[in-house]
Structures are given as structure tokens and as C-alpha cells.
Amino acid sequence: MILRLADIGVTAALLATMLAAISMPASAAESLKEAIADSEFGYSFRWRIEHIDQHPLPHNALAIPLRARIHLHTAAFYGLSAKAEVDYVFNFGMSNFNAGAGNTPNPPGYPTIADPQGGDLNQLFLQYKAQFGGQFRLGRQRIIYDNARFIGNVGWRQNEQTFDAISYDHKTSNGWHLQYAYLDQARRVLVPRYQPVNLT
């Protein structure tokens, strides 16, 4: 699900902005400035070496992909926050492996190491944490249930799997853990990464 400003209409958007500016108290405006100032920006690198000797293929595969990731996570404003996360995978020009699904490199006779070079918007979501403890998320997000056997992020691969979804997570004081998600699209580890989710 994608919300676009054009879907709302410019006039309605401007009207909503003016009403929000008029009705927002000064203390709320100051809190919004603090939330923006307290936003977290970070980056990370993950370098992997993977070697495969797969019979009966004639060649061994070797890949040394590097994943660079940057993220921005805003502080909460009345429980509402946002996160953006972008990845780029480099393979340093190596071609002695098969990236899978027709991705480059794609030489014959090599085992598949599913880490193709390229960039991806890994996560982009709005999050709301309610006072009663529930957490709502809307947008592209990482979802891992149990040991990720059926629904997870395929975290071993450099470009992980994320979902365009609406999710709810709630841990109660007596030990119950409630999780619910409506998955609209899966962003898979291989190109084409944007594919419908089929749970049947």
C-alpha cells in the first residue's frame, strides 16, 4: 500500500497543513523540533566471503560481497516515528559465481550465490507506539516470525527480504505476545525484487 500526495489532492493537503499549523499548540511544535533533532542517523558495512563446491558443476563459486547500509530513524512525536533504510551491495567486479535468477554475474557452470550487485530501499515505514503498549507499522518493513522458517528476512543474504505491509505487535505484562501483519508485497533478495506475496 502506497500513499501519494497526489491521491489526496493539493488543495486538501494545503488545507490540512494550515489547519494543523493553526491547531498545533506551541508545546507540540517544540516537541516536534526536539523529535527531529533527536533523530538517529547511522551506517554499517557487512563484508562476507562465500565459497561453494557443488557437484556436478565444473567450477567452484567464490563471492566477496560488501553491503553498505544507511538508515534514518526519527524520534517519537506523540508516539509517531518513521524509519528509512537503504542498502547497496558491491561485488568488486568478481565474476566467478552465479548471482541467480539471471542477475549479473551469470557465467555458466558456477553455483549460485544469491548476492547480486545493486541498491535497494530496504525499509521505509511509519510507526506508532500506543500508550497501552501496542506498536503499529505501515510501509516496507522487516518481519520475522519465530525462527524465520516460513516468514522472515532471509538474513544470511546481503540484500534481505522485506515486506510492504501493515503490522501490529503487542507484548502483554502476563507474557502473551500478539503479532499480526497484512502483507501486500514481498521485496525479495533477487531481482525482480518487487513481487506479489503468495501464501497459498
N, C-alpha and C positions, 0 to 999 in steps of 0.2 A: 504494500500500500504506500503510495507516494502522494504527499500533499503539495500542491503547487499554488503559488500566489495567484497565478492566472486563473485557477479554478474558482477562486473566491471572488475575483474582480477587484480592480484597482480602487474603485470608489469605495467599496465596502472595506477594503484593507485600510485605506486612509482614514475612514470614519472610525474604525475600530482603534486605530493608533491614537487619534485625537481623544477619543473617549477614555482610553487607558491613561493617557497623559493627564487628563483633567481629573480623573477619579483616583489616581495613584497618590497616596499620601507621601509627604516628604521623607518620612522614615523608611518607607518601602523603596523609594528611589535611592536612598543612601545604601540600603541593604543590597540593591541590585548592583550598585557600583562596587561594593565590597565583594559580592559574589564573582563579578568579572575579574576584579583584582586578584582574588584568591584562586583563580583557575590554574589548573596543573597542566604544564606542557612538558612532554618528555620524549625521549627517543631511545631506541635499543637496536642492537645488532645481534644476529644469530648466525653463526657460521657452522655448517655441517659438512661432514665427509661421509659419503655413502658408496660402498663398493658391493657389486653383485656378480657372483659367478653362478650363472643359471644354465644348467644343462637342458637341452642340447644346443643352445645358442652358441655360435662360434666365438663370440667376443665377450670379455668381461666389461662391465659398466663401472665407471667411476665419475662421480659428480661432487663438486665442492661449492654448493650454492651458498650465497650470503643474503640474508634477509635484513633489510633496513626498515625500521618501523618508526613512525612519529605519531604522537597522539595528543589530543587536547581534551581535557575534561574540566568542565566548568564546576565551580562550587554551587551548592544548592541555594536556590532562591524560592522561599516558601515551599520547600520540598522538591522543586523542579530543577533539573540539571540536564546537561547534554554532553555527549561524548562523540568525538570523531577520531578515527584511526586509519592511517594509510600505510600500506606495505609496498615495497619494491624488492623483487628477487633478482639478483645478479648471478650469472653462471660463469663469468670471467672468460667467455669465449670457448669453453671446453665443449667438445662435440662427441666424446666417446661414451655417450649414453643416449637413451631414447626418452624424451620428455613425456611421451604418452599422448594419445588422442590426436595425433597429427601435429603436435606442437614442436617447435624447434628447440633443440636439435632432434632430428628424426632419421638417424642413419640405420640402415638395415643390419640385422644380426646382433643388435645390442639389447640387453634387458632394459625394462622401463624403470626410470627413477622420476617420479611424477613431481618434479620441481621446475617447471618451465620458467624462463625469464619473463618478467613483466610486472606491472604495477596493478594495484587493486585497492579500492575503497573497502577496507575490511569491516569497519563498524561505523555506523552513524545513527545515533538514536537519541530520543528524548526519554528522560527517566523521571518518575515521580515517586517519592517515598512518603507514604502517608504516616500520620502520627500513630495509627494503630499497628504499624509495623509492616504493612504490605508495600511491595515495590512493583510499579508498572513500568514497562518499557515499550516504546513504539519506534520501529525502524530496523535497520540492519544491525544484528547483534549476534554475539557468541552464545549458543545454547548447548549445554552439556547436561544430559540426564544420566544418572547412575555412573557407570564406567564408560560411557560414550559408545557402547557396543552398537546401539541402533540409532541414537540421536546424539551427535556430538560434533566436535570441531575438526576432527582428523588432525590433531595437533602435532603429529610427527612430521607432516609435510610443512614446507616453508610457507606456502600460501594456505592458510587454514580455511575450513568451511564455515561460513556464517549464514544467517538466515534473515530475510525480510519478514518481520513477524511482530505480533503483539504478544507480550508475555506478562505473567503475574507470578510473583514469588512471595511467599509468606511463611515465616517460621514462628510458631506459637511458643508461649512460655512453657507449655506442658510437653514439648518435644515433637509436636506434629510439624511436618514440612509440606506445604501445599505449593505445587507448581502447575501452571497452565500456560500453554502457548498455542496461538493460531499461526501456522507457518504459511506464508503466501508464496515465497520463492526461496530456493536454495542457491547460495553463491558457492559453487563447488571449487575444488582445488585445481581443476584443469579447465582450460578454455575449450568450448564456450562455458564460462563460469556461471552465467545467469540462466538457470534452467528451472522449470516448474518442479515443485515438490510432488512426488507420487508416493503416498504412504500405503497404497493397496498392494 
